Amino acid sequence: MIQADQIKENVLYPVPHGQYVFSLPIILRVYFKHRKLLTKLCHCAYESLLKFLRTTIGLSDGVHCVVMTIQTFGDYMEKFHPHLHAMVSDGLFRKSVAFYVMPKVDLGPLEEIFRAKVLKMLKAEGIIGDALINNLMSWKHTGFLVYIMESELLKMMKKVKKMWLNTLFVMLRVTLR
């Protein structure tokens, strides 16, 4: 298994990255016990990210970098929780290797793109029909979730910065007395 530091040092370009998590509604999770669908789920997330980044940045030929893992917590059907973790470049590359950073934006549109791609894929596979799709679409919270996890490194850097600022403040206060 490749460790995170090996990925950082040997795979990722030195540009900003975010760890995205893609989660499914409970009602659909059972279908992903079939392993071939997990691969297709990864394709849905990959394509959703690319469309979202290209639209957000306005770079139709941009390319993103993604390292994705599948996680399936829970052994029993009622606890089975397939979801994806993806380390994603926070922006797009051009063929010239120029990098365009993505601004901070709401991930709601990415979630909608992902939901549409997953439902389309499941329907094309003959697993779900229009009745279930319409039912899911009528829910206020569809159960599809996409968010960015804060990395442990970033959390640690924030703590160090806070400690440094607190120390500086104390030193300044002592100096002014």
C-alpha positions as CSV (number, residue, x, y, z in Angstrom):
1,M,0.0,0.0,0.0
2,I,1.3,3.4,-0.9
3,Q,1.7,5.8,2.1
4,A,0.5,9.4,2.0
5,D,4.0,10.8,2.2
6,Q,5.2,8.7,-0.8
7,I,2.2,10.0,-2.8
8,K,3.1,13.5,-1.8
9,E,6.8,13.2,-2.6
10,N,6.6,11.0,-5.8
11,V,3.2,11.4,-7.4
12,L,1.6,14.8,-6.7
13,Y,2.8,18.0,-8.3
14,P,3.8,20.8,-5.8
15,V,0.5,22.7,-6.2
16,P,-2.4,23.1,-3.7
17,H,-4.5,19.9,-3.1
18,G,-7.7,19.0,-1.3
19,Q,-9.0,15.7,0.0
20,Y,-12.5,15.3,-1.3
21,V,-14.9,12.8,0.1
22,F,-17.8,11.4,-2.0
23,S,-20.6,9.7,-0.2
24,L,-23.9,8.0,-1.2
25,P,-27.4,7.9,0.2
26,I,-28.1,4.9,2.4
27,I,-30.7,3.6,0.0
28,L,-28.2,3.2,-2.9
29,R,-25.2,1.8,-0.9
30,V,-26.4,-1.8,-1.1
31,Y,-26.0,-1.9,-4.9
32,F,-22.2,-1.2,-4.6
33,K,-21.6,-4.6,-3.0
34,H,-21.0,-5.5,-6.6
35,R,-17.3,-4.5,-7.0
36,K,-17.6,-3.6,-10.7
37,L,-19.9,-0.7,-9.6
38,L,-17.3,0.7,-7.3
39,T,-15.0,1.2,-10.3
40,K,-17.8,2.9,-12.1
41,L,-18.4,5.0,-9.0
42,C,-14.8,6.2,-9.2
43,H,-15.4,7.2,-12.8
44,C,-18.5,9.2,-11.8
45,A,-16.5,11.1,-9.2
46,Y,-13.5,11.7,-11.5
47,E,-15.7,13.0,-14.4
48,S,-17.7,15.1,-11.9
49,L,-14.6,16.7,-10.6
50,L,-13.2,17.5,-14.0
51,K,-16.5,19.0,-15.2
52,F,-16.8,21.1,-12.0
53,L,-13.2,22.4,-12.1
54,R,-13.4,23.2,-15.8
55,T,-16.7,25.1,-15.3
56,T,-15.5,26.9,-12.2
57,I,-12.1,27.9,-13.6
58,G,-13.4,28.5,-17.1
59,L,-10.7,26.3,-18.7
60,S,-12.4,23.8,-21.1
61,D,-9.2,21.9,-21.9
62,G,-7.7,21.9,-18.4
63,V,-6.5,18.6,-16.8
64,H,-6.7,17.8,-13.1
65,C,-4.7,15.4,-11.0
66,V,-6.5,12.8,-8.8
67,V,-5.4,10.0,-6.6
68,M,-8.6,8.1,-5.5
69,T,-9.3,5.4,-3.0
70,I,-12.5,3.3,-2.3
71,Q,-13.5,2.7,1.2
72,T,-16.3,0.3,2.2
73,F,-16.8,0.4,6.0
74,G,-19.2,-2.2,7.4
75,D,-19.5,-5.9,6.8
76,Y,-23.3,-6.2,7.0
77,M,-25.7,-4.8,4.4
78,E,-27.3,-2.4,6.8
79,K,-23.9,-1.0,7.8
80,F,-22.2,-1.1,4.4
81,H,-20.9,2.4,3.6
82,P,-19.0,2.7,0.3
83,H,-17.5,6.1,-0.2
84,L,-14.5,7.6,-2.0
85,H,-11.6,9.7,-0.9
86,A,-9.8,11.7,-3.6
87,M,-6.6,13.8,-3.3
88,V,-7.3,16.4,-6.0
89,S,-5.2,19.2,-7.3
90,D,-7.1,22.4,-6.4
91,G,-7.0,23.7,-9.9
92,L,-6.3,22.7,-13.5
93,F,-3.2,22.2,-15.6
94,R,-2.8,23.2,-19.2
95,K,-0.6,21.3,-21.6
96,S,2.0,24.0,-21.1
97,V,2.1,22.8,-17.5
98,A,0.7,26.2,-16.3
99,F,-1.5,25.7,-13.2
100,Y,-4.7,27.6,-12.7
101,V,-5.8,27.6,-9.0
102,M,-9.5,27.1,-8.2
103,P,-11.0,29.8,-6.1
104,K,-12.9,28.9,-2.9
105,V,-16.4,28.1,-4.0
106,D,-19.5,26.2,-2.8
107,L,-19.3,22.5,-3.6
108,G,-23.1,22.2,-4.1
109,P,-22.8,22.2,-7.9
110,L,-20.2,19.4,-7.7
111,E,-22.5,17.4,-5.5
112,E,-25.3,17.8,-8.1
113,I,-23.0,16.7,-11.0
114,F,-21.9,13.7,-9.0
115,R,-25.5,12.8,-8.1
116,A,-26.6,13.0,-11.8
117,K,-23.7,10.9,-13.0
118,V,-24.3,8.2,-10.3
119,L,-28.0,8.0,-11.0
120,K,-27.5,7.9,-14.8
121,M,-24.9,5.1,-14.3
122,L,-27.1,3.0,-12.1
123,K,-30.0,3.4,-14.5
124,A,-27.8,2.5,-17.5
125,E,-26.8,-0.6,-15.6
126,G,-30.4,-1.5,-15.1
127,I,-30.2,-1.4,-11.3
128,I,-32.6,1.5,-10.6
129,G,-35.5,3.0,-12.5
130,D,-37.2,6.3,-12.9
131,A,-39.4,5.8,-9.9
132,L,-36.5,5.6,-7.4
133,I,-34.7,8.4,-9.2
134,N,-37.8,10.7,-8.9
135,N,-38.2,9.6,-5.3
136,L,-34.5,10.6,-4.5
137,M,-34.8,13.8,-6.4
138,S,-37.8,14.8,-4.3
139,W,-35.9,14.6,-1.1
140,K,-34.7,17.9,0.5
141,H,-31.4,16.2,1.4
142,T,-30.7,13.5,-1.2
143,G,-28.0,11.8,0.8
144,F,-25.3,12.5,-1.8
145,L,-22.5,14.4,-0.1
146,V,-19.3,15.9,-1.4
147,Y,-17.0,17.7,1.0
148,I,-13.3,18.6,1.4
149,M,-11.6,17.1,4.5
150,E,-9.1,19.2,6.3
151,S,-5.7,17.4,6.3
152,E,-3.9,16.5,9.4
153,L,-0.9,18.6,8.2
154,L,-3.1,21.7,7.8
155,K,-4.6,21.2,11.3
156,M,-1.1,20.9,12.7
157,M,0.1,24.0,10.9
158,K,-2.9,26.0,12.3
159,K,-2.0,24.8,15.8
160,V,1.6,25.8,15.3
161,K,0.6,29.2,14.0
162,K,-1.7,29.8,16.9
163,M,1.0,28.7,19.4
164,W,3.5,31.0,17.7
165,L,1.1,33.9,17.7
166,N,0.3,33.3,21.4
167,T,4.0,33.2,22.2
168,L,4.6,36.4,20.3
169,F,1.8,38.1,22.0
170,V,3.1,37.1,25.5
171,M,6.6,38.3,24.6
172,L,5.3,41.6,23.3
173,R,3.2,42.1,26.5
174,V,6.3,41.3,28.7
175,T,8.4,43.7,26.6
176,L,5.9,46.5,26.9
177,R,5.8,46.3,30.7
